[in-house]
Amino acid sequence: MIVIGKSIEEKRIAAKEFYAKNREKIKARHNEYRLKNREKLNAKKKEHYLKNREKMIEQGRQRRKTPEYKEYVKSSKFKESNRRYTASIRPKLVAELGGKCVKCGFNDIRALQIDHINGGGSKEVRKRGTTEMYRFYLKNKEEAIKKLQILCANCNWIKKVIMHEVG
């Protein structure tokens, strides 16, 4: 699209109209480019982050102090997004730990629970939060194998009763 001899405002209007008419084509082209150049784009992002790390961390701190961000955190949209993310990484941790109950072999993920072998799981969840705990153990797999195990709901409750973790 070439617009010659028009004012800046007319060019902006023409560009908006062009984008409105061709939105789907443009989005498809952008997605295709992103897929084809994923490694290159990720490398650029990483380089930019490393170059501007302190500035970006400070900007994040400032953003989290704003009333808009505090409202967003309280919103159902934020909570649902966080729930979806946590639900997406939990199966990865379960798979990393064997994907089945270590006591009975049950393997339906809906009833599998991530158990701290020596207890202390609720303290860790209060300290880090569930999502952060999952992320930590996915990054530190040796630590996860030492401290965690997969139990089905029944075996986990039996363990809790035997270890006097519940009243």
N, C-alpha and C positions, 0 to 999 in steps of 0.2 A: 504494500500500500504506500504510494508516494503521493504526497500532497504538496504542490508547489504554489507559491504566491498567496498563501493564506496566513492569517494571523495565528498566533500561538493558540488562542482560544478555539478557533475554527479547527486547527489541527488536533487539539485535544478531543473535541466533539467527534471529529471524523474517526479518531482512533477508538473511542468508546463504542461508536456504532459498528466499526469493523469487528471489534472484539465480541460485541453482543451477537453479531451474525455468525461468527466463526468460533464461538466459545468451545464447542465440543472438539473441533479439529485441533485447536490450539492446545487444549488439555491433553488430547491423545498424543500429540507430538511431544509435549513436555514429558509425559509419562514414559513414552518410548525412549526419549533421550536419557531420562533418569535410570531406567532399567539397563540400558546399554552401557552407561558410564558410571554405574554404582560405585565401583572401587575408586575411581578418580574423584568423584564427588565426596565420598567418605574421607579420602585422604586430605582433600582440601578443608573439609570441616574440622578434622582432627588438627591439622596444621594451624588453622585459624584459632581454634580453642587453645592450643598450647601457647601460641603467640600472645593471646589476650586473656589468659586464664584468670589472673587476679582481677582484671576489670570486669569480666563476665561474672565471677563469683560475687563481687561487690554489687553489681547490677541486680543479681538475683536476690541478694539480701535486702536491697532497697525496695525491690518490687514486692517482696513478701511482707513488707511493713505497710504497704498502701491499704487503705480501706477497701478498695476494689478487690484486691487479692484476698483479703480476709473474708469478704462476702462470698467470693468464688469458692473458697475452701469449705464454707458452710453449705454451699449449694448441692442439690442432689446430682447435678451434672458432674461435679468434681468427684463426689463419692462413688457414683456409678463408674466413672472412668477408672478410678483407683481400684474398685472391685474387679473390673474386667482385667486390668493389668495383673493384679495379684492372682486371679484365676488362671491367667495365661502362663505364669511362671511356676505355679505350684506343680503341674504335671511334669515339668522339666526336672524339678528337684526329686519328685517321687521316682521318676525313671532313673535318675542318677544314683538313687539309693537302692535300686533293685526292682522297683515296680510291683512288689508283692509283699505280703505280710511275712515277716521273718519267722513267725511261730507256726502259722498254719498254711501259708502259701496262697491265701486268698488274694485275688488280683483285680478286683473291680475298684477303680480309682475313686468312685463315689463314696466308698466306705473305708478307704485307706487313710490313715492319719500319720503325720510326721511326729515321731515321739523322741524326746530326749532320753537317751539310754540311762543316764544317771539322774534324771529329774531336772528341775529348774527351768523347764520350758516356759511356764507362765511368767517367770521373772524376766526371761530374755525377751519375750513378746512385749511385756510392759516397757522394757528398756529401749528396744529397737523398733518395735512394731512388726507385724507379721510380714509385710512386704520387704522391709529392709532385712529381716532375718533370712527370708528366702534368697534374696539377692546376695547376701553375705556368703551363705553356704554354697550357692551356685558358683561363686568366684573362688571359694576356698574348699574345693572338693575333698581334700584329705581331712580337713577339719570336720566336714559334714559326715564323712564315713566313720570318724572316731566318735562323734557326739550324738549322731542321729540314727534312727532306724525307722523302718516302715512297719506299722502294725495295723491290722484291721480294727474296726471300732470295738469288737468284742474282746480281742486279745489286749487292746489298750486298756479297757476298763478292768479286765482281770488283773493286769499288771498294777494299775493304780490301787486297787483294793488290797492286793498282796503287799505292796510297798507302803501302804497307809498314806497315800497321797490324797485320798478323799475321805471325808468323815462319814 
